[in-house]
Amino acid sequence: MTKQRHEPSHVDKSLNIWAIVLIIWSIYRAKFGTSLPLWFDEFIAKPIVFILPVYLFIKNVEKAKFFKSLGFFKKNIIKELLIGLAVGLILFLILYFGYYNREGIQLSDFANNFTNSGYLIYIILLSIATSISEEILSRGFILKRLYDASKNIYTSSLFASILFFFIHIPILFTSESITGLLLIRLMTIDILLSFIISVIFLTRKNIIIPILIHAIYVFGFWILV
């Protein structure tokens, strides 16, 4: 009696894409660490590693529209942007008052670093690029398909948050500036932030909010850390 071959589910296939991304990204970080410029990491390397496999999977396997399948919608765009901005600013203030202000560091101490408007724009663009790549993979692709299979907001958000954490392990453990207590704090923040953003995404059904929240957080990280 021959055994029937088990056909991988759609979620299994999606997770395989995520695993491929993690392997390639880990090799990239192990090879280069943080030696390459930030602009190369965020504008070139990460879109190729994070977005290209997702695009090919959606086009060739799902045969669906790329942006629609990730949750990019123009409906109520102003409202979605305002929600994302508000939540992002709240998280930024928590990041500041919860740690840096407690250490006696004032926000004005960081303002001097951004008198150059060109550099400020550069950091903003980096933050947006980072959030787009990571949110497309983690929220628009993985989380959306986990939720479609389980129909449970919280379990799918938790699982996606754990995967989000693992995708950050290569940078957390290859950066010379992220060590000790800071490393532990960032690991904790990664999971909590991801869970909050995941629930918001599944509630609002629009990836624009997670991208904006994530971008504000990354911007805050780069000016405060």
N, C-alpha and C positions, 0 to 999 in steps of 0.2 A: 504493500500500500504506500503510495507516494504521498509525501507531505505537501500540503498546499503552501505555496510561497506567500509569505505575509507581505502585503503591499503597504509601504509606509503611508501614514496618514498625512494630510496636508500640513498639520502642525509639525509633525516629524520632519518633513521636508524643509519647512521654514526654519526649524531649529538647526538643521544641518547647515543652512546658509549662515546662520549666526555663528556656528562653530567654526566654519571656514574663515569667517571674518576675524574671529578671535585668534585663530592660529596664525593667520597672515599678519595681523596687527602685533601679536606677541613677538613674532620673528623680526618684524620691522623695529620694534622697540629694543629687542635684545641686541640687534645689530647696530643701531644708531643711537639708542638712548635718547638724550635730549640735546645731542650735539648739533642737529640740524636746526635751521631757523624755524621759529614758530610759524611764519607765513607758509613755509613749505609743508609743515605738518598739517596745518588746518585748511589751506586752500588747494593743496595738490594731493598729498598722501592720503589723508583721511577720506575725502570724497571718493577717491579711487577704491580704497579698501572697504569703506563702509557702505557707500551708495551704489557703486557699480554692480556688485553681486545682487543686491536687492532689485535693482532695475532690470537686470537680465532675468531674474526669477519671475518677477511680475509680468514681464513681457512674453517670455518664452514658456513658462509653466502655467501661470495663472491666466495668461492672455487677457490681461485687464489693463485699464487705463492707469498709468503710473501714479499721477497725483491724486486721483480720486480714491484709489485703493489704499493710499497712505493717510487719508483724512484731510487733504487740503481742500477747503471749501471757502468760497467768497461770501457766503450768506452771513449777514450780521457781522461783517468784518470789523467795523468800528467797535462794536460791543465786545467782540472777542479780543481785540487788541487792548482795549481798556482793562478788561479782566486780567489779561496776561501781564500788563504793566503794573497793575495794583498788586497782584500776588508776588510778582518779581521784586517790587520795591519792599514789600513786607519781609521777604526772605533776605534781602540785602540788609535791612535794618537789624534783623535777628542775627545775621552773621557779624555785623559790626558791634552792636550793643552786647551780644552774648559772649563775645570774646575780646575783641580789640579794645573796646572802651573800658572793659574790666581791667585790662593790662595798663591802663593809663595813657593809651595812645588815642589821640584825637583825630577825627576825620580830616581836620584842616592840615594835619601833618602829611597827608597823602595828596592834598590838592596841589602842592608845589610841584609834584611830579608830572602834572598835566597842564602846565602853562603852555606847552607846545601843542597847538591844536591839531597839527598833523599826526602827532603820536597818539593823541586821544582818539582820533578817527580810526587810526590803525588798530587800536585795542578794541574799539567797538566792532569793527569789521571782523576781527579775529573771533570775538565772542559770538557774533551771529553765525559765522562759518562753522564754528565748533558745535553750536547748538543744532544747526540744521543737519549736519552729518549724524550726530549722535541721536537726535530725536527721530529722524527717518528710520534708522536701524532699530532703536530700542522701543519707540512708541508706535510710530506709524506702521512699522512692519511686524515686529515680534509681538508686542502687546496686543495689537488689533487682532491678530490671528489667534493668540491664546484666548482672548475674550470671545471671539467668534465660536471657538470650540467649546468653551466651558460655560459661557454666559454668566460668569461670576466675576464681578468687578474686583473684589478684594483678593481672591486667590490668584487671579491672573495678574493683578497689579503687583502683588508680592513676588511672584515668580519672575516677572519682568524686571523688577527692581534688583533681584539677586543677579540676574543676567547682566543688568546695567552695571552693577558693582564689578563683576568679573571682567567686563570689557575695559574697566579702568585700572585693573591690576597692573598691566604692563607699564603704564606711566607712573603709577603710585610707587612702584618698586624699582624704577630705573631713574627716577629724578633724585639728584643729590640734594636738592633743597627741601624735599619732603621726607622728613624722618621723625622718629620718636613720637611724641604726643601729637604733633601736627598730623602725622600719618594716620594715627588712630581716629582723630577727629574727622579727618576728611573721609575716611572709610565709612564712618557712621553717618556723616552728612550725605554721602553718595546714596546710600540705601534709603534714608528718610526722604531726601529730596525727590528721588526717583518715585517712591511710593505716592507722595503727594501729587506729583505731576501726572502720574499714571491714572490716579482716580479722577483728576480734573479732566484729563483727555477723554476718558471713557464716559464721563458725565456730559461734557460739552460736545463730543464727537468732532472735534476740530483740532488739528495738530498745530495750528498757528499759536494757540495759547501756550502749549508746552515749549515751543521754540523760543518764544519771547521770554518766558520765565527762566528758562535755562540760560539764555543769552545774558540776562541781567545778573544772574548768579555768577556766571563765568567772568563777566566784567568785574563784579565785586571781588571775586577771588583774585583776579590779576592785579587789582589796585590795592587790595588789602594784604595779600600774601606776598 
